[in-house]
């Protein structure tokens, strides 16, 4: 499996903290169905953090393919309220072992 860094950013107007329509969608997908959608697309979220006042979400995700990861991000709803950047990455420890 490959490792991906997923960086998401949204405008304050579309933040679930301030936009009730987005909040309801987040509750229905990310909170309630998120794990099932991840399993369906065979992805594993290794880490996720948020910078609240910057309206940014950073995730490290394991997936067989970027296409499957993109399908997950669309189905779970992140693509609805975020601009998303995906980079295939490696863990630093893995790179250091090859030096």
C-alpha positions in Angstrom: 0.0 0.0 0.0 1.1 3.6 -0.6 1.1 6.5 1.8 -0.5 9.8 0.9 -0.4 13.2 2.6 -3.8 14.8 2.1 -4.1 18.6 2.8 -7.5 20.1 2.8 -8.5 23.8 3.2 -11.9 25.5 3.1 -13.2 29.0 3.5 -14.7 30.1 6.8 -18.1 30.4 5.1 -18.1 26.7 4.3 -16.7 25.6 7.7 -18.9 23.1 9.6 -18.4 25.3 12.7 -20.2 28.2 11.0 -22.2 26.7 8.2 -25.2 24.5 9.3 -25.7 22.9 5.9 -22.1 21.7 5.8 -22.3 20.6 9.4 -25.3 18.4 8.6 -23.5 16.8 5.6 -20.4 16.2 7.8 -22.5 14.5 10.5 -24.2 12.3 7.9 -21.1 11.2 6.1 -17.8 11.8 8.0 -19.1 11.1 11.5 -21.8 8.4 10.9 -20.6 6.6 7.7 -16.9 7.6 7.6 -15.5 4.2 8.7 -17.7 2.2 6.4 -16.8 4.4 3.4 -13.1 4.1 4.2 -13.5 0.3 4.4 -15.4 0.3 1.1 -12.5 2.1 -0.6 -9.8 0.1 1.3 -8.2 3.1 2.8 -6.8 3.5 6.3 -6.5 6.9 8.0 -3.2 6.8 9.9 -3.3 10.3 11.3 -5.6 13.4 11.0 -5.1 16.8 12.6 -6.8 20.2 12.1 -5.7 23.8 12.3 -9.0 25.3 13.3 -8.4 29.0 12.7 -6.6 28.3 9.4 -9.5 26.0 8.3 -7.0 23.3 7.3 -7.1 19.5 7.7 -4.0 17.4 7.4 -4.3 13.6 7.0 -1.9 10.8 6.4 -3.7 8.0 4.6 -2.8 4.5 3.4 -4.4 3.4 0.2 -3.8 1.0 -2.7 -4.2 3.9 -5.2 -4.7 7.6 -5.5 -7.8 7.0 -7.5 -9.4 5.0 -4.7 -8.4 7.7 -2.2 -10.0 10.4 -4.4 -13.2 8.3 -4.6 -13.3 8.1 -0.8 -12.8 11.8 -0.4 -15.7 12.5 -2.8 -18.0 10.0 -1.2 -17.3 10.9 2.4 -17.9 14.5 1.4 -14.6 16.2 2.0 -14.4 17.3 -1.6 -17.7 19.1 -1.2 -16.4 21.7 1.2 -12.6 21.6 0.8 -9.9 22.2 -1.8 -7.7 19.1 -1.6 -4.1 18.5 -2.4 -2.8 14.9 -2.4 0.8 13.9 -2.4 2.2 10.4 -2.4 4.8 10.3 0.4 7.1 8.0 2.4 7.8 7.9 6.1 11.1 9.5 7.0 12.3 6.3 8.7 11.8 4.4 5.5 13.9 6.8 3.5 16.6 6.9 6.2 17.0 3.1 6.1 18.0 3.4 2.4 20.7 6.0 3.0 
